Amino acid sequence: MKHNGWRKPTPGLVVAEKHAQAGEQLSIPKSQATSAAKRVAAAIGLRAQDLLLLDTFAAFTQPQDWEQGRRPIVWASNNFLMEQTGFSLSTLRRHVRRLAELGLIWIKDSPNGKRYGRRDEDGVIVEAYGFDLAPLAARTEEFETLYAQLKEERALCASLRNVVTITRRVIRAKIDRALESGLRGPWKQLEDEFAVLLQGLPKRTTAANRLMDIVDWFKAFKDRVEQAFEAAFDCPEESDAKPSPLQVFSTDNIVPINVNMTPTGVSNDTHILTTNQHDPVNSNRFETKHAAGVAPEMPKSEGVDRLEGENLDIAWSTHTNKRTSEVDIPMLMATCPHFAEMARAVGGGYIRNWNELHRAAGQIRGMAGISEDAWNLSQKALGPVVASAAIALIFDKHTTGEVKSPGGYLRGMVEKARAGDLHLDRSFYGRLSGQTA
């Protein structure tokens, strides 16, 4: 190849020559040098055709060319390189220049500007002029370090995108539930703001620093939604003439499940609430009858079959001014996805009310290894609805490996209920939003 204008010294070529001199002092296997460059190709500006030409150059060299004190120089003709790559002459020259300017090869010219070389009997290059790949050896450590950094950043980006996804789902679940239940609060405004926030969802190529900003935005918005959600239950009870917000929701799909679930001797799981409920109740209100001094009714001791025809319609309990959290069927199904999938399978479709959920729980409890005796005992102690919710939670925890003995876990819940120390609702809320805490 003769001297051309583009072969005049440039900053890139000067740096490439320094890399070539440094590479001569190293002993780096060809496969390691070329692999290191390929792994960071996009980061250093290499294109697919650049890599093809680089591979063609490397294939022309031999292992001993990469040993310390030697140079892996390629003196293949333009015709050979064009045949191997499919490039035109102008394309070949363009990509040679790119590799040189990026400091991956150096061009060692002969006095007459031609490429040639020869080897001794042992295959060692004794004289050569052409494309010098020694810069690859010199930059192998640099490229390997860069690749490790890129891997770390990709892992961080994947983690941040996952946080955005989880936070987004929590926000959507709470806004949807608030709108469906008619909770007090600026829910329509929050929904509109959320729609705008979703427009800024990160692309796959978004950098980590930008993703961190997006995560902060979503978490800050999630905090606002949760504050509004809690504020909706902090309103004091009003007079009988004007029902409180807790009394106006549909009772078809909502039940108070005020149970703090830390079964004795079963699991280390920690839950938050406390309860005044010491006795099992089979009525529309979990706390009203107990507050009025009326002896609670015991549920029937029969299994699921006797309860299939009963209406498990449970109203909200409002006898106290203290805030109580409630779990409805959509939230339960979102919180316990493994149970939800199985419930829809055994129930033949969407679970519409607590009757259907109760029937599904009665069928699914056996799949988790919970005996009929433990199931019936839990219904007596907790009531059929809360027992069904407990089965949903235990089934999901068992599926994810959090609970090893579902039957023992359920009996531990029963013991806690008898001691008046079982509250389940925050377990569901914690499971829904705790992943982003």
C-alpha positions as CSV (number, residue, x, y, z in Angstrom):
1,M,0.0,0.0,0.0
2,K,1.5,3.3,-1.0
3,H,1.6,6.4,1.0
4,N,-1.7,8.4,0.8
5,G,-2.8,11.7,2.3
6,W,-4.8,9.9,5.1
7,R,-1.6,8.1,6.2
8,K,0.1,11.3,7.3
9,P,0.7,11.4,11.1
10,T,-2.4,12.2,13.1
11,P,-2.9,12.2,16.9
12,G,-4.6,8.8,16.6
13,L,-1.8,7.3,14.6
14,V,0.8,8.7,17.1
15,V,-1.1,7.1,20.0
16,A,-1.4,3.8,18.1
17,E,2.4,3.8,17.6
18,K,3.0,4.2,21.3
19,H,0.6,1.3,22.0
20,A,2.4,-0.8,19.5
21,Q,5.8,-0.2,21.2
22,A,4.2,-1.1,24.6
23,G,2.5,-4.2,23.2
24,E,5.9,-5.5,22.0
25,Q,6.9,-5.8,25.7
26,L,4.0,-8.0,26.5
27,S,3.0,-11.6,25.9
28,I,-0.7,-11.7,25.4
29,P,-2.5,-14.6,23.6
30,K,-4.2,-13.6,20.4
31,S,-7.6,-14.9,21.6
32,Q,-7.4,-12.8,24.8
33,A,-6.5,-9.6,23.0
34,T,-9.1,-9.9,20.3
35,S,-11.9,-11.0,22.7
36,A,-11.1,-8.0,25.0
37,A,-11.6,-5.6,22.1
38,K,-14.8,-7.2,20.9
39,R,-16.4,-7.1,24.4
40,V,-16.1,-3.3,24.5
41,A,-16.6,-2.7,20.8
42,A,-19.7,-0.5,21.1
43,A,-18.2,1.5,24.0
44,I,-15.0,2.3,22.0
45,G,-16.8,3.0,18.7
46,L,-16.2,-0.2,16.8
47,R,-18.7,-1.3,14.2
48,A,-19.5,-4.7,12.8
49,Q,-17.4,-4.2,9.7
50,D,-14.5,-3.0,11.9
51,L,-14.7,-6.2,13.8
52,L,-14.8,-8.3,10.6
53,L,-11.6,-6.7,9.4
54,L,-10.0,-7.0,12.8
55,D,-10.8,-10.8,12.8
56,T,-9.3,-11.1,9.3
57,F,-6.1,-9.4,10.5
58,A,-5.9,-11.7,13.5
59,A,-6.4,-14.8,11.5
60,F,-3.3,-13.9,9.4
61,T,-1.1,-14.0,12.6
62,Q,0.4,-17.0,14.4
63,P,0.6,-17.6,18.2
64,Q,4.3,-16.9,18.4
65,D,3.7,-13.4,16.9
66,W,2.1,-12.4,20.2
67,E,4.9,-13.4,22.4
68,Q,7.0,-10.8,24.3
69,G,9.6,-9.0,22.1
70,R,7.7,-9.7,18.8
71,R,5.1,-7.9,16.8
72,P,2.0,-9.5,15.2
73,I,2.3,-7.8,11.8
74,V,0.0,-8.5,8.9
75,W,1.3,-8.0,5.3
76,A,-1.7,-9.5,3.4
77,S,-2.5,-7.8,0.1
78,N,-5.5,-5.6,-0.6
79,N,-6.9,-8.2,-2.9
80,F,-6.6,-10.9,-0.2
81,L,-8.3,-8.7,2.4
82,M,-11.0,-7.7,-0.1
83,E,-11.7,-11.3,-0.9
84,Q,-11.9,-12.3,2.8
85,T,-14.1,-9.4,3.9
86,G,-16.2,-8.7,0.8
87,F,-15.2,-5.0,1.0
88,S,-14.5,-2.7,-1.9
89,L,-11.1,-1.0,-1.9
90,S,-12.5,2.2,-0.6
91,T,-14.4,0.5,2.1
92,L,-11.3,-1.5,3.1
93,R,-9.3,1.7,3.3
94,R,-12.0,3.4,5.4
95,H,-12.1,0.7,8.0
96,V,-8.3,0.3,8.1
97,R,-8.2,4.0,8.9
98,R,-10.9,3.7,11.6
99,L,-9.0,0.9,13.4
100,A,-5.8,2.9,13.3
101,E,-7.4,6.1,14.5
102,L,-9.0,4.2,17.4
103,G,-5.6,2.9,18.4
104,L,-6.2,-0.8,17.7
105,I,-3.7,-1.2,15.0
106,W,-0.6,0.7,13.8
107,I,0.6,0.9,10.2
108,K,4.3,0.1,9.8
109,D,5.3,1.3,6.4
110,S,8.3,0.1,4.4
111,P,10.7,2.6,2.7
112,N,8.9,2.2,-0.6
113,G,5.4,2.2,1.0
114,K,4.7,-1.5,0.2
115,R,3.6,-4.3,2.5
116,Y,5.7,-7.4,2.8
117,G,7.3,-9.8,5.3
118,R,9.1,-13.0,5.9
119,R,9.5,-15.7,8.6
120,D,12.4,-17.9,9.5
121,E,12.3,-21.7,9.7
122,D,10.6,-21.6,13.1
123,G,7.8,-19.3,11.8
124,V,9.1,-16.3,13.6
125,I,8.7,-13.0,11.8
126,V,12.2,-11.6,11.0
127,E,11.1,-8.7,8.9
128,A,7.6,-7.3,8.1
129,Y,5.9,-4.1,7.0
130,G,2.1,-3.8,7.2
131,F,-0.7,-3.7,9.8
132,D,0.7,-4.0,13.3
133,L,-1.7,-5.6,15.9
134,A,0.6,-5.0,18.8
135,P,-1.7,-2.1,20.1
136,L,-4.3,-4.8,20.8
137,A,-1.9,-6.5,23.2
138,A,-1.0,-3.3,24.9
139,R,-4.7,-2.4,25.5
140,T,-6.0,-5.8,26.6
141,E,-5.9,-4.9,30.3
142,E,-7.5,-1.6,29.6
143,F,-10.4,-3.2,27.7
144,E,-10.8,-5.9,30.3
145,T,-11.2,-3.3,33.0
146,L,-13.6,-1.4,30.9
147,Y,-15.7,-4.5,30.3
148,A,-15.9,-5.2,34.0
149,Q,-17.2,-1.6,34.5
150,L,-19.7,-2.0,31.7
151,K,-21.0,-5.3,33.3
152,E,-21.3,-3.6,36.6
153,E,-23.2,-0.7,35.1
154,R,-25.5,-3.0,33.2
155,A,-26.3,-4.9,36.4
156,L,-27.0,-1.6,38.1
157,C,-29.2,-0.5,35.2
158,A,-31.1,-3.8,35.3
159,S,-31.6,-3.4,39.1
160,L,-32.8,0.2,38.7
161,R,-35.3,-0.7,35.9
162,N,-36.6,-3.5,38.2
163,V,-37.2,-1.0,41.0
164,V,-39.0,1.3,38.5
165,T,-41.2,-1.6,37.4
166,I,-42.1,-2.7,41.0
167,T,-42.7,0.9,42.1
168,R,-44.9,1.5,39.1
169,R,-47.0,-1.6,39.9
170,V,-47.5,-0.6,43.5
171,I,-48.6,2.9,42.5
172,R,-51.0,1.5,39.9
173,A,-52.5,-1.0,42.3
174,K,-53.2,1.6,45.0
175,I,-54.6,4.2,42.6
176,D,-56.9,1.7,41.0
177,R,-58.1,0.4,44.3
178,A,-58.7,3.9,45.6
179,L,-60.7,4.8,42.5
180,E,-62.7,1.6,42.5
181,S,-63.5,1.9,46.2
182,G,-64.3,5.6,46.1
183,L,-61.7,6.6,48.7
184,R,-61.4,10.2,49.6
185,G,-58.4,12.0,48.1
186,P,-57.0,13.5,44.9
187,W,-57.0,10.2,43.1
188,K,-58.0,11.5,39.7
189,Q,-55.3,14.1,39.8
190,L,-52.8,11.5,40.9
191,E,-53.9,9.2,38.1
192,D,-53.3,12.0,35.6
193,E,-49.8,12.8,37.1
194,F,-49.0,9.1,37.0
195,A,-49.9,9.0,33.3
196,V,-47.4,11.8,32.6
197,L,-44.8,10.0,34.7
198,L,-45.2,6.9,32.7
199,Q,-44.2,8.8,29.5
200,G,-40.8,9.1,31.0
201,L,-40.2,5.4,31.4
202,P,-36.6,4.6,30.7
203,K,-35.4,3.0,27.4
204,R,-33.1,0.0,27.4
205,T,-30.2,2.4,26.5
206,T,-30.8,4.8,29.4
207,A,-27.7,5.4,31.4
208,A,-27.5,4.6,35.2
209,N,-27.4,8.2,36.3
210,R,-30.5,9.0,34.4
211,L,-32.2,5.8,35.7
212,M,-31.4,6.9,39.3
213,D,-33.3,10.2,38.7
214,I,-36.3,8.2,37.3
215,V,-36.2,5.9,40.3
216,D,-36.3,8.9,42.6
217,W,-39.3,10.4,40.7
218,F,-41.2,7.2,41.0
219,K,-40.4,6.6,44.6
220,A,-41.4,10.2,45.5
221,F,-44.7,9.8,43.7
222,K,-45.2,6.4,45.4
223,D,-44.8,8.2,48.8
224,R,-47.5,10.7,47.8
225,V,-49.9,8.0,46.7
226,E,-49.3,6.0,50.0
227,Q,-49.8,9.2,52.1
228,A,-53.1,9.9,50.3
229,F,-54.0,6.2,50.7
230,E,-53.4,6.4,54.5
231,A,-55.1,9.7,54.8
232,A,-58.3,8.2,53.4
233,F,-58.5,5.9,56.4
234,D,-57.5,8.5,59.0
235,C,-60.9,10.4,58.9
236,P,-62.7,10.2,62.3
237,E,-66.0,8.4,62.4
238,E,-69.0,10.7,61.8
239,S,-72.6,10.5,63.0
240,D,-75.0,7.7,62.1
241,A,-76.9,10.1,59.9
242,K,-73.9,10.5,57.7
243,P,-72.0,7.3,57.1
244,S,-68.2,7.4,57.3
245,P,-66.1,6.7,54.2
246,L,-65.4,3.2,55.5
247,Q,-69.2,2.4,55.3
248,V,-69.9,3.4,51.8
249,F,-67.7,0.9,49.9
250,S,-69.1,-2.1,48.2
251,T,-69.1,-5.1,50.5
252,D,-69.0,-7.7,47.8
253,N,-65.3,-7.8,47.4
254,I,-64.0,-6.2,50.6
255,V,-63.3,-7.6,54.1
256,P,-61.4,-6.3,57.1
257,I,-58.6,-8.7,57.9
258,N,-57.1,-7.1,61.0
259,V,-54.5,-9.7,61.7
260,N,-50.8,-9.4,62.6
261,M,-49.4,-12.6,61.4
262,T,-46.5,-13.8,63.5
263,P,-47.5,-17.5,64.2
264,T,-45.8,-18.9,67.4
265,G,-42.9,-21.2,66.7
266,V,-43.6,-21.3,62.9
267,S,-41.8,-18.5,61.2
268,N,-39.7,-15.4,61.8
269,D,-41.9,-13.3,59.6
270,T,-42.7,-10.0,61.3
271,H,-46.0,-8.1,60.9
272,I,-47.2,-4.9,62.4
273,L,-50.8,-4.5,63.6
274,T,-52.4,-5.4,66.9
275,T,-56.0,-6.4,67.5
276,N,-58.8,-6.3,70.1
277,Q,-60.5,-9.2,68.4
278,H,-60.2,-12.2,70.8
279,D,-63.1,-14.3,69.6
280,P,-63.9,-15.8,66.2
281,V,-66.9,-14.1,64.5
282,N,-69.2,-15.3,61.8
283,S,-71.1,-12.1,60.9
284,N,-71.1,-9.1,58.7
285,R,-68.8,-7.2,61.1
286,F,-65.7,-8.4,62.7
287,E,-65.6,-5.9,65.6
288,T,-69.1,-4.4,66.0
289,K,-70.7,-7.3,67.8
290,H,-67.7,-7.7,70.1
291,A,-67.8,-4.0,70.9
292,A,-71.5,-4.1,71.7
293,G,-71.0,-7.0,74.2
294,V,-72.9,-9.5,72.0
295,A,-71.5,-13.0,72.1
296,P,-70.0,-13.8,68.7
297,E,-71.5,-16.6,66.7
298,M,-69.3,-19.5,65.9
299,P,-69.0,-20.6,62.3
300,K,-70.2,-24.0,61.2
301,S,-67.6,-26.7,61.8
302,E,-68.3,-28.4,58.5
303,G,-65.8,-28.2,55.6
304,V,-66.0,-26.3,52.4
305,D,-69.0,-28.1,51.0
306,R,-71.4,-26.9,53.8
307,L,-70.2,-23.3,53.2
308,E,-70.6,-23.2,49.5
309,G,-74.1,-21.9,49.6
310,E,-73.5,-19.3,52.3
311,N,-73.2,-15.6,51.6
312,L,-69.8,-14.5,52.9
313,D,-70.6,-10.8,52.4
314,I,-68.6,-8.9,55.0
315,A,-69.2,-5.2,55.8
316,W,-66.6,-2.8,57.2
317,S,-66.1,-2.4,60.9
318,T,-66.3,1.2,62.1
319,H,-66.9,1.0,65.9
320,T,-63.5,2.5,66.6
321,N,-61.9,5.8,65.6
322,K,-58.6,4.1,65.1
323,R,-57.6,3.6,61.5
324,T,-58.1,0.1,60.2
325,S,-56.8,-1.2,56.9
326,E,-58.9,-3.4,54.6
327,V,-58.0,-5.9,52.0
328,D,-60.2,-6.5,49.0
329,I,-60.2,-9.3,46.5
330,P,-58.3,-7.5,43.8
331,M,-55.6,-6.5,46.2
332,L,-55.4,-10.0,47.7
333,M,-55.0,-11.5,44.2
334,A,-52.3,-8.9,43.3
335,T,-50.5,-9.6,46.5
336,C,-50.6,-13.4,46.2
337,P,-50.0,-14.0,42.4
338,H,-49.2,-17.7,42.8
339,F,-52.5,-18.3,44.7
340,A,-54.4,-16.1,42.2
341,E,-53.2,-18.1,39.3
342,M,-54.2,-21.4,41.0
343,A,-57.5,-20.0,42.2
344,R,-58.5,-18.9,38.7
345,A,-57.5,-22.4,37.5
346,V,-59.6,-24.3,40.0
347,G,-62.4,-21.8,39.9
348,G,-62.7,-21.7,36.2
349,G,-61.9,-18.0,35.8
350,Y,-62.1,-14.7,37.5
351,I,-62.7,-14.7,41.3
352,R,-65.6,-12.3,41.8
353,N,-66.4,-12.5,45.5
354,W,-65.4,-14.0,48.8
355,N,-67.7,-17.0,48.3
356,E,-65.7,-18.0,45.3
357,L,-62.4,-17.2,47.0
358,H,-63.4,-19.4,50.0
359,R,-64.3,-22.3,47.7
360,A,-60.9,-21.9,45.9
361,A,-59.0,-21.8,49.2
362,G,-60.7,-25.0,50.3
363,Q,-59.5,-26.7,47.2
364,I,-56.0,-25.2,47.1
365,R,-55.1,-25.8,50.8
366,G,-54.6,-29.4,50.1
367,M,-52.0,-28.6,47.4
368,A,-50.0,-26.8,50.0
369,G,-50.2,-29.8,52.4
370,I,-52.7,-28.2,54.8
371,S,-55.0,-30.9,56.3
372,E,-58.7,-30.7,56.3
373,D,-58.6,-30.7,60.1
374,A,-56.3,-27.6,60.1
375,W,-58.5,-25.9,57.6
376,N,-61.7,-26.5,59.6
377,L,-59.9,-25.4,62.8
378,S,-58.8,-22.2,61.1
379,Q,-62.3,-21.4,60.0
380,K,-63.6,-21.8,63.5
381,A,-60.9,-19.5,64.9
382,L,-60.7,-16.9,62.2
383,G,-63.9,-17.2,60.3
384,P,-64.2,-18.5,56.8
385,V,-63.2,-15.3,55.1
386,V,-60.1,-14.5,57.1
387,A,-59.1,-18.2,56.9
388,S,-59.4,-18.1,53.1
389,A,-57.2,-15.0,53.0
390,A,-54.7,-16.8,55.3
391,I,-54.6,-19.7,52.9
392,A,-53.9,-17.4,50.0
393,L,-51.0,-15.8,51.9
394,I,-49.6,-19.1,53.2
395,F,-49.8,-20.7,49.7
396,D,-47.8,-17.9,48.1
397,K,-45.2,-17.9,50.9
398,H,-44.9,-21.7,50.6
399,T,-44.5,-21.3,46.8
400,T,-41.7,-18.8,47.2
401,G,-40.0,-20.8,49.9
402,E,-40.7,-18.4,52.8
403,V,-42.8,-21.1,54.6
404,K,-41.6,-24.6,54.9
405,S,-44.6,-26.1,56.9
406,P,-47.9,-24.5,55.7
407,G,-50.0,-26.6,58.1
408,G,-47.9,-25.6,61.1
409,Y,-47.9,-22.0,60.0
410,L,-51.7,-22.0,59.8
411,R,-52.0,-23.6,63.3
412,G,-49.6,-20.9,64.6
413,M,-51.9,-18.2,63.2
414,V,-54.8,-19.8,65.0
415,E,-52.9,-19.8,68.3
416,K,-52.1,-16.1,67.7
417,A,-55.8,-15.4,67.0
418,R,-56.9,-17.1,70.2
419,A,-54.4,-14.9,72.1
420,G,-55.8,-11.9,70.4
421,D,-52.6,-11.1,68.7
422,L,-53.2,-11.8,65.0
423,H,-53.6,-9.1,62.4
424,L,-53.3,-10.0,58.8
425,D,-54.0,-6.8,56.8
426,R,-50.6,-5.2,57.0
427,S,-49.1,-8.5,55.9
428,F,-50.8,-8.0,52.6
429,Y,-49.9,-4.3,52.4
430,G,-46.3,-5.0,53.3
431,R,-46.1,-7.8,50.7
432,L,-47.4,-5.4,48.1
433,S,-45.2,-2.5,48.7
434,G,-42.3,-3.8,50.9
435,Q,-40.3,-4.8,47.8
436,T,-39.6,-1.1,47.1
437,A,-38.9,0.0,50.6
